[in-house]
Amino acid sequence: MSTNLTPTPNQNQNIVLKPVPWGKKYRAPLMNAAFWAFWIGFALAHQGGVTNNSLLINLSYLVFALACLVPLVTKK
């Protein structure tokens, strides 16, 4: 009765792994950042509207636009 404790090596040594595209690799953290960007954009728009500050409102437009582009750029 013999026990072979050494694992058998992979039979096919010619396996080529495709590199993962950056959009798929970083999709989860970027979607998390986009989620928080929406909240920051809403806060900026609200504060800009309350104080009648056009700079904050325009900045909220920019943040919303960037947050909307994240899912389009990193789509599956």
DRENGULO-405381 format. One line per 4 residues: number of its first residue (from 1); their letters; for each residue x, y, z of N, C-alpha, C. Coordinates in steps of 0.1 Angstrom, whole numbers, plus 2048, in hexadecimal, padded with zeros to 3 digits. Example, Ala and Ser with C-alpha at 12.3 -4.5 7.8 and 13.67 -1.06 7.14 Angstrom:
BEGIN
1 = as = 884/7C7/84E/87B/7D3/84E/884/7DF/84E | 880/7EA/847/889/7F5/847/881/800/84F
! end
This chain:
BEGIN
1 = mstn = 808/7F4/800/800/800/800/809/80C/800 | 809/814/7F5/811/820/7F4/808/82C/7F4 | 80D/836/7FB/805/843/7FA/80E/84D/7F4 | 809/853/7EA/810/85E/7E2/80C/86B/7E7
5 = ltpt = 814/872/7EF/810/87F/7F5/814/88B/7EC | 81B/888/7E1/81F/893/7D8/813/896/7CF | 80F/8A2/7CD/804/8A4/7C4/808/8A2/7B6 | 7FF/89E/7AE/802/89C/79F/803/8AA/799
9 = pnqn = 80D/8AC/791/80E/8B9/78A/803/8BB/780 | 801/8C8/77D/7F7/8CB/772/7FC/8C4/765 | 7F2/8BD/75F/7F6/8B6/753/7F8/8C0/747 | 7F1/8CA/746/7F2/8D4/73B/7FA/8E0/740
13 = qniv = 806/8E1/73B/80F/8ED/73F/80D/8F8/735 | 805/8F7/72B/803/901/720/7F7/90A/722 | 7F2/90B/72F/7E7/913/731/7EA/922/731 | 7E3/92A/729/7E6/938/728/7DA/93F/72F
17 = lkpv = 7DD/947/739/7D3/94F/740/7D2/95D/73A | 7C6/960/736/7C4/96E/731/7C5/978/73C | 7CA/983/739/7CB/98E/743/7BD/994/745 | 7BA/997/751/7AD/99C/755/7AD/9AB/751
21 = pwgk = 7A2/9B0/749/7A2/9BE/746/7A0/9C7/752 | 7A5/9D3/752/7A5/9DB/75E/797/9DF/762 | 78E/9E0/758/780/9E3/75B/779/9D8/764 | 77C/9CC/761/777/9C1/769/77E/9BF/776
25 = kyra = 78B/9C2/776/793/9C0/782/78F/9CB/78D | 78D/9D7/789/78A/9E2/792/77B/9E6/792 | 772/9DD/78D/764/9E1/78C/75E/9E3/79A | 760/9DA/7A3/75A/9DB/7B0/75E/9E8/7B8
29 = plmn = 76B/9EB/7B9/76F/9F7/7C0/76A/A04/7B9 | 76A/A04/7AC/766/A0F/7A4/757/A11/7A6 | 74F/A07/7A6/741/A08/7A9/73E/A0D/7B7 | 746/A09/7C0/745/A0E/7CE/748/A1D/7CE
33 = aafw = 752/A21/7C7/755/A2F/7C7/74A/A37/7C0 | 744/A31/7B5/739/A38/7AE/72D/A3A/7B7 | 72A/A2F/7BF/71F/A30/7C9/721/A3C/7D3 | 72D/A3D/7D8/730/A48/7E1/731/A55/7DA
37 = afwi = 735/A55/7CE/735/A62/7C6/727/A67/7C4 | 71D/A5E/7C2/70F/A63/7C1/70B/A69/7CE | 70E/A64/7DA/70A/A6A/7E6/711/A77/7E8 | 71E/A78/7E5/725/A85/7E6/71F/A8F/7DC
41 = gfal = 71B/A8A/7D0/715/A93/7C6/707/A99/7CB | 6FF/A90/7D1/6F3/A95/7D7/6F5/A9F/7E2 | 6FF/A9C/7EA/702/AA6/7F5/706/AB3/7F0 | 70F/AB3/7E6/713/ABF/7E0/708/AC7/7D9
45 = ahqg = 6FF/ABF/7D2/6F4/AC6/7CB/6EA/ACC/7D6 | 6E8/AC5/7E0/6DF/ACA/7EB/6E5/AD7/7F1 | 6F2/AD6/7F5/6F8/AE1/7FC/6F9/AED/7F2 | 6FC/AEA/7E5/6FD/AF5/7DC/6EF/AFB/7D9
49 = gvtn = 6E5/AF4/7DA/6D7/AF9/7D8/6D3/B01/7E4 | 6D6/AFC/7F0/6D2/B03/7FC/6D9/B11/7FD | 6E6/B11/7FA/6EE/B1D/7FC/6EF/B25/7EF | 6E8/B21/7E5/6E8/B28/7D8/6F6/B29/7D3
53 = nsll = 6FE/B1F/7D3/70C/B1F/7CF/70D/B17/7C2 | 70F/B1E/7B7/70F/B17/7AA/71C/B0E/7A9 | 727/B11/7B0/733/B09/7AF/730/AFB/7B4 | 729/AFA/7C0/726/AED/7C5/71C/AE5/7BC
57 = inls = 713/AEC/7B6/70A/AE5/7AD/711/AE0/7A1 | 71A/AE8/79B/722/AE4/78F/72B/AD8/793 | 731/AD9/79F/73A/ACE/7A4/732/AC1/7A6 | 725/AC3/7AA/71D/AB7/7AB/71A/AB1/79E
61 = ylvf = 718/AB9/793/716/AB4/786/722/AAC/781 | 72E/AB1/784/73A/AAA/780/73B/A9D/788 | 738/A9C/794/739/A90/79C/72F/A86/797 | 723/A8B/794/718/A82/78F/71D/A7C/781
65 = alac = 723/A84/779/727/A7F/76C/732/A75/76D | 73B/A77/776/746/A6D/778/740/A60/77E | 737/A61/787/731/A55/78D/729/A4E/783 | 723/A55/779/71B/A4E/76F/724/A47/764
69 = lvpl = 730/A4C/762/739/A47/759/740/A3A/75D | 741/A38/76A/747/A2C/770/741/A1F/76B | 734/A1D/76C/72E/A11/767/72F/A0F/758 | 72F/A1A/751/731/A19/742/73F/A15/73E
73 = vtkk = 749/A19/745/757/A16/742/75A/A08/746 | 755/A04/751/759/9F7/757/74F/9EC/754 | 747/9EE/74A/73C/9E4/748/742/9D6/745 | 73A/9CC/748/73F/9BE/747/742/9BA/738
! end
